Amino acid sequence: MKVFATLTRSYLSNCKQAHRIFLQKQFITSAEFVQLVPFGSSSKDTSDLHENGDKPDGYYLVYKIRECTNSGLYNHCEQLHCYVLRSGFIANVFVSSALINFYVKLDVVEDAHKLFDEIPEPGLVAWNSLISGYVRSGKLRQALSLFLQLENSSIRSDSYSYTAALAVCGQLKFIQLGKSVHSIIVKSGVECSTFVSNCLIDMYGKCEVVEDAIKIFTKMWLKDTVSWNSVIAACTRNQRIEQAVGFLNQMPNPDVISYNEIITGIAQFGKMEQAIEVLSKMPNPNSSSWNSILTGYVNRNDPRNGLQFFYQMHSNGVQMDEFTFSSVLSGIARVGAHRWGTLIHGSVVKCGFDESVVVCTALIDMYSKCGQVNTAEFMFKSLPGKNLVTWNAMISGFAHNENSTKVIELFEQLKRVKDLQPDGITFLNVLSACWHNKTPLEVATRYFESMIHDYKIDPAVEHCSCMIKLMGHEGEVGRAEGMIKRLGFESCGGVWRALLAACEICGDLKVAETAARKVIDLEGDGEFVYVMMSNIYARFGKWEDAGATRKIMRDKKVLKEAGFSWIE
């Protein structure tokens, strides 16, 4: 056997010779062949096995599934899935885990979950692959639900399970659950892992508990570059700029990411001169360093200085990238400066980014928000490789310009596009179009229910508020109140504000009083509630109640914001 294995290794430069030796399988197993033959061998190996009357074993199937996954041979991998089901290899934890990884990489995590449910006794690798798949696809609540199921099973979680859960807690700002996961980590003994500690620092930083992030960092025995950058990011995200700079000065070998975290944090809170000062002291600033400051100007709604900085980048010979152009175009879109946008479009063409999906999507958004929706539509139709962000930009552009018919038309086209599905942003634009178009409530409800049931998208506050407006327009505020409770938005002040505004439209006093109490309980006293209730009481001729409401405003010194108008 060793002789044949050695011979096979010597023939690795020639896959056919290696395969020929394999077929003389009195002395070498298919598992050994899998370990010897490099990636890139022909996908017909599987069919050759069948022609010779051989049955692939688990190791060979894992190898072929991984090869097909990495090579993008998705149809072949699906055929292997069918074979795995027929042959009973689904119970093999290595084979099933490789298939789950295939579907996760294909970004069809729901199919991965269906496969997971077919496995009699899924192993930890399968659990971790599926949880990580949900995290990568942005379906964080599903990832968290799966992690909790794992914790309640007989299988013991490992550091990969915990770090996936910490990533979810950080992104959703679920600090209490994050602390619970931290407690489990301590009990399991993996807290001393640098990788796990880095994830804990990141989670606490995103949940705005900086002291705990710093505490974990200071207790670490072995700190790597990621550890330092994580604690710097935790400080900058929470306006602890001086502490962040302190860590930067202590760091043995700061890298570009370290400086960029500082610059991003400073620029994020509007201290642009300080951010530029740090940039000037950087040993080797890259495009991201400059882009961080450009983004800072954009987020401050300061496109004039943003454009000046953009041209400064150009004069300093900074390599412009997709993010540079998308950032500056985003700033222009916010203020509707069409002339500036056209100039930047010229630079896009000169720099060779006129076929970039990212940059063209930013141009579509800019032209739409500048009122040039026909130009935006022309660019959209001319762009060959549209992604979901591009579709959403165009749908949003039509919604922004109150062309509801085009919104629905484009939405229906998107549903027919292979490998693309509408997301929460798409449906928000559709529901907004329903409102502007005065679409019948039942039609809008079908879109809303399709979002939840057909596309498995959890409704956000914005979706709920849009439906409340639609229901209010048809006098269905009682139904809207029921929806708030059914979807679990009772602790969200924004939806109750939307319900109160809807009550003013249809004049439902009882529901209005309930909504007003909820807003005050959740958000405190504010002029919005009192003005709304005063108007509703006046509408019903309850002048005493309207006067009493105004008196409460005066007594509590709640001031009504004065109205004004913009003149350009």
C-alpha positions in Angstrom: 0.0 0.0 0.0 2.8 2.4 0.9 4.5 1.7 -2.5 1.3 2.6 -4.4 0.8 5.7 -2.2 4.3 6.9 -2.9 3.9 6.2 -6.6 0.7 8.2 -6.6 2.4 11.2 -5.0 5.1 11.1 -7.6 2.5 11.3 -10.3 0.6 14.3 -8.7 1.7 16.5 -11.6 -0.3 14.1 -13.9 -3.8 13.5 -12.5 -4.7 10.8 -15.1 -1.7 8.7 -14.0 -2.7 9.1 -10.3 -6.2 8.1 -11.2 -5.0 5.0 -13.1 -3.2 3.8 -10.0 -6.2 4.5 -7.9 -8.3 2.2 -10.2 -6.0 -0.7 -9.3 -7.6 -0.5 -5.9 -6.5 -3.8 -4.5 -3.8 -1.8 -2.7 -5.1 1.7 -2.2 -8.4 3.0 -0.9 -10.6 5.8 -2.2 -9.9 7.8 1.0 -6.2 7.7 0.3 -6.8 8.9 -3.3 -8.8 11.8 -1.9 -5.9 12.9 0.2 -3.4 12.6 -2.6 -5.2 14.1 -5.7 -5.0 17.9 -5.8 -7.9 20.2 -6.3 -8.7 20.8 -10.0 -9.0 17.1 -11.0 -11.9 16.5 -13.4 -15.4 16.4 -12.0 -15.9 13.3 -14.1 -14.1 11.3 -11.3 -17.4 10.6 -9.7 -19.0 9.2 -12.9 -15.8 7.1 -13.5 -16.3 5.6 -10.1 -19.8 4.5 -11.1 -18.6 3.1 -14.4 -16.1 0.9 -12.6 -18.8 -0.4 -10.2 -17.2 1.4 -7.3 -19.1 3.2 -4.5 -17.6 6.5 -3.2 -17.0 6.5 0.5 -17.6 9.4 3.0 -14.1 10.8 2.6 -14.4 10.9 -1.2 -17.8 12.6 -1.0 -16.5 15.3 1.3 -13.6 15.9 -1.0 -15.8 16.2 -4.1 -18.3 18.4 -2.3 -15.6 20.8 -1.2 -14.0 20.8 -4.7 -17.4 21.6 -6.3 -18.0 24.3 -3.7 -14.7 26.0 -4.2 -14.9 25.6 -8.0 -18.4 27.0 -8.3 -19.7 23.7 -9.7 -23.1 24.2 -8.0 -25.2 21.9 -10.3 -22.7 19.1 -9.7 -22.8 19.7 -6.0 -26.6 19.5 -6.0 -26.3 16.1 -7.8 -24.0 14.9 -5.1 -26.6 16.0 -2.5 -29.1 13.8 -4.2 -26.7 10.9 -4.2 -26.0 11.5 -0.5 -29.7 11.3 0.4 -30.2 8.1 -1.7 -27.1 6.3 -0.4 -27.7 7.1 3.3 -24.6 9.2 3.7 -26.7 12.1 5.1 -26.0 10.5 8.6 -22.2 11.0 8.0 -21.5 14.2 10.0 -18.5 15.1 7.7 -20.5 14.7 4.5 -23.6 16.5 5.8 -21.4 19.4 7.2 -19.7 19.8 3.8 -23.1 20.0 2.1 -24.3 22.6 4.7 -21.1 24.6 4.0 -21.9 24.4 0.2 -25.4 25.9 0.7 -24.1 28.6 3.1 -21.5 29.7 0.6 -24.1 29.8 -2.1 -26.0 32.2 0.3 -29.1 30.0 0.4 -29.0 29.5 4.1 -32.7 28.3 4.2 -31.7 25.3 2.0 -28.8 24.7 4.4 -31.3 24.7 7.3 -33.6 22.2 5.5 -30.6 19.9 5.0 -29.7 20.4 8.6 -33.2 19.2 9.7 -32.7 16.1 7.6 -29.6 15.0 9.5 -30.5 12.4 12.2 -27.9 13.6 14.6 -26.1 16.8 13.4 -22.6 17.3 14.8 -21.1 20.5 16.2 -19.5 21.3 12.8 -23.0 21.3 11.2 -24.4 23.5 14.0 -21.6 26.0 13.7 -21.7 26.1 9.9 -25.4 26.9 9.9 -25.2 29.5 12.7 -22.3 31.2 10.9 -24.3 31.1 7.7 -27.2 33.0 9.2 -24.7 35.5 10.7 -23.0 36.1 7.3 -26.4 36.5 5.5 -27.5 39.1 8.1 -30.3 36.9 9.6 -29.1 37.5 13.1 -32.2 36.6 15.0 -32.3 33.2 13.3 -28.6 32.7 14.1 -29.3 33.5 17.8 -32.3 31.2 17.9 -30.2 28.4 16.5 -27.4 29.1 19.1 -29.9 28.8 21.9 -31.2 25.5 20.5 -27.6 24.3 20.5 -27.1 25.3 24.1 -30.2 23.3 25.0 -29.0 20.2 23.2 -26.7 17.5 24.4 -23.9 18.8 22.2 -21.3 21.1 23.9 -20.7 24.5 22.2 -17.1 25.5 21.3 -15.3 28.8 20.7 -16.7 29.1 17.2 -20.3 28.8 18.5 -19.7 31.4 21.2 -18.0 33.9 18.8 -20.9 33.7 16.4 -23.3 34.4 19.2 -21.2 37.3 20.4 -21.2 38.8 16.9 -25.0 38.7 16.9 -25.3 40.2 20.3 -22.9 43.0 19.3 -24.7 43.9 16.1 -28.2 43.8 17.8 -26.9 45.5 20.9 -28.3 42.6 23.1 -26.1 43.4 26.1 -27.8 41.2 28.6 -27.7 38.2 26.3 -24.1 39.0 25.5 -23.2 39.0 29.2 -25.0 35.6 29.5 -22.9 34.2 26.7 -19.8 35.7 28.4 -20.7 33.8 31.6 -21.1 30.5 29.7 -17.6 31.2 28.1 -16.0 31.7 31.5 -17.6 28.4 32.7 -16.4 26.5 29.7 -12.8 27.7 30.1 -12.3 29.2 26.6 -12.1 32.8 27.8 -8.3 32.7 27.8 -8.4 32.2 24.0 -7.2 35.4 22.3 -9.7 34.9 19.5 -12.6 34.7 22.0 -11.4 37.6 24.0 -11.2 39.8 20.9 -14.8 38.9 20.1 -15.8 39.8 23.6 -14.1 43.2 23.3 -15.9 43.8 20.0 -19.3 42.8 21.5 -19.0 45.1 24.6 -17.8 48.0 22.4 -20.8 47.7 20.0 -23.1 47.4 23.1 -21.6 50.7 24.4 -20.2 49.0 27.6 -16.6 50.3 27.0 -15.4 49.7 30.6 -16.0 46.0 30.3 -14.3 45.9 26.9 -11.2 47.6 28.4 -11.4 45.3 31.4 -11.2 42.2 29.2 -8.3 43.7 27.2 -6.2 44.5 30.3 -6.7 40.9 31.6 -5.5 39.3 28.4 -2.3 37.4 28.6 -1.6 37.4 24.9 -2.6 40.4 22.9 -2.4 40.4 19.1 -2.9 43.2 16.6 -6.7 42.4 16.5 -6.9 42.8 20.3 -5.4 46.3 20.2 -7.5 47.4 17.2 -10.7 46.0 18.8 -10.2 48.0 22.0 -9.3 51.1 20.0 -12.5 50.6 17.9 -14.5 50.1 21.1 -13.3 53.5 22.4 -13.7 55.4 19.2 -17.3 54.1 18.7 -18.2 55.5 22.1 -16.5 58.9 21.9 -13.6 57.9 24.1 -11.1 59.4 21.7 -8.5 60.3 24.2 -8.5 56.7 25.5 -8.3 55.4 22.0 -5.3 57.6 21.3 -3.7 56.4 24.5 -4.0 52.7 23.4 -2.6 53.7 20.0 0.4 55.2 21.7 0.9 52.0 23.8 0.5 49.6 20.9 3.8 47.9 20.0 3.4 48.1 16.2 0.3 50.1 15.1 -0.9 49.2 11.6 -3.0 51.1 9.1 -6.2 49.7 10.6 -5.2 51.1 14.0 -4.8 54.6 12.6 -7.9 54.3 10.5 -10.0 53.4 13.5 -8.9 56.6 15.2 -9.5 58.7 12.1 -13.0 57.1 11.6 -13.9 57.7 15.3 -12.8 61.3 15.3 -14.5 62.1 11.9 -17.7 60.3 13.0 -18.1 62.9 15.8 -17.4 65.8 13.5 -13.9 66.7 14.7 -12.6 67.0 11.1 -9.5 69.1 11.8 -8.3 66.6 14.4 -8.9 63.7 12.0 -6.9 65.5 9.3 -4.1 66.0 11.8 -3.9 62.3 12.6 -3.9 61.6 8.9 -1.0 63.9 8.4 1.0 62.0 11.1 0.3 58.5 9.7 3.4 56.6 8.4 1.6 55.1 5.3 -2.0 56.3 4.9 -4.0 54.3 2.4 -7.2 55.1 0.5 -9.3 54.0 3.5 -7.6 56.6 5.7 -8.6 59.4 3.3 -12.1 57.9 2.7 -12.8 57.9 6.5 -12.5 61.7 6.5 -14.5 62.1 3.3 -17.2 60.0 4.9 -17.1 62.2 7.9 -17.9 65.3 5.8 -20.7 63.4 4.1 -22.3 62.3 7.4 -22.1 65.9 8.6 -24.1 67.0 5.5 -21.1 69.2 4.5 -20.7 68.4 0.8 -18.8 71.6 0.0 -15.9 70.7 2.3 -16.3 67.1 1.3 -15.8 68.0 -2.4 -12.8 70.1 -1.5 -11.3 67.2 0.4 -12.1 64.9 -2.6 -10.1 67.2 -4.9 -7.3 67.4 -2.3 -7.1 63.6 -2.5 -6.9 63.8 -6.3 -4.1 66.4 -6.2 -2.1 64.4 -3.6 -2.2 61.4 -5.9 -4.4 59.2 -3.6 -5.6 56.1 -5.4 -9.4 56.6 -5.8 -11.5 53.5 -5.2 -15.2 52.5 -5.4 -15.8 53.7 -1.8 -14.3 57.1 -2.6 -16.7 57.8 -5.4 -19.7 56.2 -3.7 -19.1 58.4 -0.6 -18.8 61.7 -2.4 -21.8 60.9 -4.5 -23.8 60.0 -1.4 -23.0 63.5 0.0 -24.1 65.2 -3.2 -27.3 63.1 -3.3 -28.2 64.4 0.2 -28.2 68.0 -0.8 -29.5 67.4 -4.4 -26.5 69.2 -6.0 -26.9 68.0 -9.6 -24.2 70.1 -11.1 -21.5 68.7 -8.7 -22.8 65.2 -9.3 -22.3 65.6 -13.1 -18.7 66.7 -12.5 -18.0 63.7 -10.3 -19.6 61.4 -12.9 -17.0 62.7 -15.4 -14.2 61.8 -12.9 -15.8 58.3 -12.5 -15.5 57.7 -16.3 -11.9 59.0 -16.4 -10.9 56.7 -13.5 -12.5 53.7 -15.2 -15.2 53.1 -12.7 -18.1 53.6 -15.1 -18.8 49.8 -15.2 -18.5 49.4 -11.4 -21.8 48.2 -9.9 -21.0 49.9 -6.6 -20.2 53.3 -8.2 -23.1 53.1 -10.8 -25.5 52.3 -8.0 -24.3 55.5 -6.2 -24.8 57.4 -9.4 -28.3 56.1 -9.8 -29.1 57.1 -6.3 -27.6 60.6 -6.8 -29.4 61.3 -10.1 -32.7 60.1 -8.5 -32.4 62.3 -5.5 -31.4 65.3 -7.7 -34.7 64.9 -9.6 -33.0 63.4 -12.7 -34.8 60.1 -12.5 -34.8 59.5 -16.3 -31.0 59.7 -16.3 -31.0 57.3 -13.3 -33.3 54.9 -15.2 -31.1 55.0 -18.3 -28.0 54.1 -16.2 -30.0 51.3 -14.5 -31.1 49.7 -17.8 -27.5 50.1 -19.2 -25.8 48.4 -16.3 -25.3 44.6 -17.0 -24.5 43.2 -13.6 -27.1 44.6 -11.3 -27.1 43.5 -7.6 -29.9 43.9 -5.1 -28.5 47.2 -3.9 -28.8 48.5 -7.5 -32.4 47.4 -7.8 -33.2 49.0 -4.4 -31.5 52.2 -5.5 -33.7 52.5 -8.6 -36.9 51.4 -6.8 -36.1 54.0 -4.1 -35.4 56.6 -6.8 -38.9 56.1 -8.3 -40.4 56.2 -4.8 -38.5 59.4 -4.0 -39.9 61.0 -7.1 -43.4 59.7 -6.3 -43.7 57.4 -9.3 -45.5 54.6 -7.5 -46.5 52.8 -10.7 -42.8 52.4 -11.6 -42.0 51.2 -8.1 -44.5 48.3 -8.3 -43.5 47.5 -11.9 -39.8 47.3 -11.0 -40.6 45.3 -7.9 -42.5 42.7 -10.0 -39.5 42.5 -12.3 -37.1 41.9 -9.4 -39.2 39.0 -8.2 -38.4 37.3 -11.5 -34.7 37.8 -11.4 -32.7 34.6 -10.8 -30.6 34.5 -7.6 -32.0 37.8 -6.3 -34.8 38.3 -3.7 -36.4 41.5 -2.4 -35.2 42.5 1.1 -36.6 44.8 3.8 -35.5 47.9 2.0 -37.3 46.8 -1.2 -40.5 46.2 0.7 -40.3 49.5 2.5 -40.2 51.3 -0.8 -43.2 49.2 -2.1 -45.2 50.0 1.0 -44.4 53.7 0.7 -45.5 53.5 -2.9 -48.8 52.0 -1.8 -49.3 54.9 0.6 -48.5 57.6 -2.1 -50.6 55.7 -4.7 -53.5 55.3 -2.3 -53.4 51.6 -3.0 -56.3 49.6 -1.3 -55.3 48.4 2.1 -55.8 44.7 1.3 -53.3 44.9 -1.6 -50.7 46.6 0.6 -51.4 44.0 3.3 -50.7 41.2 0.8 -47.3 42.7 0.1 -46.6 43.0 3.9 -47.7 39.4 4.6 -45.6 38.2 1.6 -42.6 39.9 3.1 -43.0 38.1 6.4 -44.2 34.6 5.2 -42.7 34.2 1.6 -39.4 36.0 2.1 -39.0 35.4 5.9 -38.2 39.1 6.5 -38.8 40.3 10.0 -40.8 43.6 9.8 -38.9 46.7 11.2 -40.4 49.8 12.8 -40.5 51.5 9.4 -42.6 48.7 7.8 -45.0 48.7 10.7 -45.3 52.5 10.7 -46.0 52.5 6.9 -48.8 49.9 7.4 -50.2 52.0 10.3 -50.5 55.0 8.0 -52.3 52.9 5.4 -54.7 51.5 8.0 -55.3 54.9 9.4 -56.2 56.3 6.0 -59.0 53.7 5.8 -60.1 54.2 9.4 -58.7 50.8 10.6 -56.6 52.1 13.6 -58.1 49.4 15.8 -56.6 46.8 13.4 -53.3 48.8 13.5 -53.2 48.6 17.3 -53.7 44.8 17.1 -50.9 44.6 14.6 -48.5 46.4 16.9 -49.2 43.9 19.7 -49.1 40.9 17.4 -45.7 41.8 16.0 -44.2 42.6 19.4 -43.7 46.4 18.9 -45.4 47.4 22.1 -42.2 48.8 23.6 -41.4 50.9 20.6 -42.4 54.6 20.9 -42.1 55.2 17.1 -45.0 52.9 16.1 -47.3 54.4 18.8 -46.4 57.9 17.4 -47.4 56.6 14.0 -50.7 55.3 15.4 -51.4 58.6 17.1 -50.8 60.4 13.8 -53.1 57.9 12.0 -55.8 58.6 14.6 -55.7 62.3 13.7 -56.4 61.4 10.1 -59.4 59.2 10.8 -60.5 60.8 14.1 -60.5 57.8 16.5 -60.4 59.3 20.0 -60.3 56.1 22.0 -57.3 54.6 20.2 -55.6 58.1 20.1 -55.7 58.3 23.9 -54.2 54.8 24.2 -51.5 55.7 21.8 -50.8 59.1 23.5 -50.3 57.3 26.9 -48.0 54.8 25.3 -45.8 57.5 23.7 -45.5 59.4 27.0 -44.7 56.3 28.9 -42.0 55.3 26.5 -40.5 58.6 25.3 -41.6 61.1 28.0 -43.3 64.4 27.5 -43.0 66.0 24.1 -44.9 68.6 22.0 -45.9 66.0 19.4 -48.3 64.1 21.8 -49.9 67.2 23.2 -50.4 69.0 19.8 -51.9 65.8 18.3 -54.3 65.3 21.2 -55.3 68.9 21.2 -56.1 68.8 17.5 -58.1 65.5 17.9 -60.1 66.9 20.9 -60.8 70.0 18.8 -62.0 67.9 15.9 -64.6 66.2 18.1 -65.7 69.6 19.5 -64.2 68.8 23.0 -62.9 72.3 23.5 -62.4 71.9 27.2 -60.2 68.9 26.7 -58.3 70.7 24.0 -57.8 73.7 26.2 -56.7 71.5 29.2 -54.2 69.8 27.0 -52.7 73.1 25.9 -52.6 74.2 29.6 -50.6 71.0 30.5 -48.1 71.9 27.8 -47.7 75.4 29.3 -47.4 74.1 32.9 -44.8 71.5 31.9 -43.1 74.1 29.7 -43.4 71.9 26.7 -42.9 74.3 23.8 -44.3 73.8 20.3 -41.6 74.1 17.7 -42.2 77.1 15.5 -42.9 76.5 11.8 -40.5 77.7 9.1 -39.8 77.3 5.4 -36.7 77.0 3.3 -36.1 79.4 0.5 -33.4 78.2 -1.9 
